[in-house]
Amino acid sequence: MAREYDPQLAEMGAKIVARRTELGMTATELAIYADITSAALSRIENGQSEAKVTTLMKIADILTVPLSYFQSGDVSKSAGIPADFETSP
């Protein structure tokens, strides 16, 4: 069964591809360095699969970016916090 489209996963995957390309690295090279299969990396880059935190940490290290680089612009959605939630002062 195909995974339902998740814009946050797609955004994270696009960021990985963009940074990898910027560094002149192939997907095969990144997969080897991150110790994952090329197919697994492809699914991550295409937003079809969630990566383990340890895998994301390896990828961030290889791409020389902080782990937060992969974070979506809207943190409230990724944390499951309602958009209208307000904290008290």
C-alpha positions in Angstrom: 0.0 0.0 0.0 1.3 3.4 -1.0 2.1 5.9 1.8 -0.2 9.0 1.9 1.5 12.1 0.7 3.1 14.1 3.6 4.2 17.6 2.7 6.7 17.7 5.6 8.4 14.5 4.4 8.5 15.8 0.9 10.0 19.1 2.1 12.7 17.2 4.1 13.5 15.0 1.1 13.8 18.1 -1.2 16.2 19.7 1.3 18.4 16.6 1.3 18.4 16.5 -2.5 19.2 20.2 -2.7 22.1 20.1 -0.3 23.4 16.8 -1.7 23.4 18.3 -5.2 25.0 21.6 -4.0 27.9 19.5 -2.7 28.2 17.6 -5.9 27.3 14.3 -4.3 25.4 11.5 -5.9 22.5 9.7 -4.2 24.6 6.5 -4.4 27.5 8.2 -2.6 25.2 9.6 0.2 23.6 6.2 0.7 26.9 4.5 1.0 28.2 7.1 3.5 25.0 7.0 5.5 25.1 3.2 5.5 21.6 2.8 4.0 20.5 1.4 0.6 20.1 3.5 -2.4 16.4 2.5 -2.4 15.9 3.7 1.2 17.6 7.0 0.4 15.4 7.4 -2.7 12.2 6.8 -0.6 13.4 9.4 1.9 14.3 12.0 -0.8 11.0 11.5 -2.5 9.0 11.9 0.7 7.8 8.3 0.7 9.4 7.2 3.9 10.4 8.5 7.2 14.0 8.2 8.2 15.2 7.1 11.6 16.6 9.9 13.7 20.0 8.1 13.6 19.9 8.1 9.8 19.0 11.7 9.7 21.8 12.5 12.1 24.3 10.7 9.7 22.9 12.5 6.7 23.1 15.8 8.4 26.7 15.2 9.4 27.6 14.0 5.8 25.9 17.1 4.3 27.5 19.3 6.9 24.2 20.8 8.1 22.6 20.9 11.5 19.8 18.4 12.2 17.4 21.3 12.4 18.0 21.9 8.7 15.5 19.2 7.9 12.8 20.7 10.1 9.7 22.1 8.5 9.1 25.8 8.6 6.0 25.2 10.6 7.1 23.5 13.7 3.6 23.4 15.2 2.4 21.0 12.6 5.2 18.6 13.1 4.7 18.6 16.8 1.0 18.1 16.5 0.2 21.4 18.1 -3.1 23.0 16.9 -2.4 26.2 14.9 -4.7 28.2 17.2 -2.9 27.1 20.3 -1.6 30.0 22.5 0.6 29.8 25.5 -0.1 31.9 28.5 2.3 34.7 29.3 
